[in-house]
Amino acid sequence: MAVGEFIILLSIIWISDFKHGVPKTFCYVQALAFQYAVYVQIVTALCFAFHIYQLLVHFKQGTSQKLQQFYMIFIAIIPVVVVIIATVVTIKVDAIGPLAINCDIKRPVWARLIGYSGFNLLLTFPGVYFSGRAAFQVFRHLDQFKSKISNGTDSNDSTRAMTGNRNNTNDTSPHEIQIHVDSNHEITNSEATTTSGTRTTITAHRRPRSQSRANQIKAYNMTKAAAIRMVLFACGFALINVLASFQTVSMILKEGLFGEVHNEGIGGNDLAGAFMGSMLFLVFGLPRNMKRCFSRENSDLS
């Protein structure tokens, strides 16, 4: 994404009169380099969605060596192949031209389908499917965690279980009474008394219920954060590619396959590029930042 943004920023050199002052060679290099950067992004996102799908839906314990090789080959080869095809087609039909702030495939409109406007849209469907299935699986685990915590033996109130085992008063064997309490509470009265006929020992054991419950809550929060990330990733994955392809699809419906893109202002591609950074923050930063925000509010209220 950083490479793509840097490529677009190079247009500042001719910002005063970009449409008429930008060299044609630079225009082709910028457009094709940006195509390649976007291809790498969409292929990497698809591999990420498929990998999470394998882990959560098919319960794969790890990544096999063959699958790792497939990811590397897919990410390295597919963008190169597609950009070669786009280069041949765009040069042959002279499809690249300057738009408002950058160079892109401009005419005919059908040539844009070879670029990220069409290629990314095709990869959106399997990517959203993999992400959606993984998110659904995470929500299922989330429900299981929630039911396990709510139906567990632990509670906020202290629970004490006392068991006594006395055979008879004449038995000289030791008798034991065990008092089990939560780790959040202390034993206040535990005294051992010994008589000549019977010896009674009272021992206090702390059950690790509070620690177990804390671990369950921690696992629940981690699962909840993962579910939020997967839903945001699936929605952002679809939204970015729909925005990038919306202008091309609308131009095809309006002017046909041999029309020309007329973009005097901000288009769908610009919105898609601007939304990429927001999507990264939403996917990888939102759950943690929201948690910090709410914890700060709770501390202020207390």
Summary of the structure (lengths in Angstrom):
residues: 302
radius of gyration: 31.5
end to end distance: 42.2
largest distance: 110.0
contacts: 831
relative contact order: 0.11
helix: 67%
strand: 10%
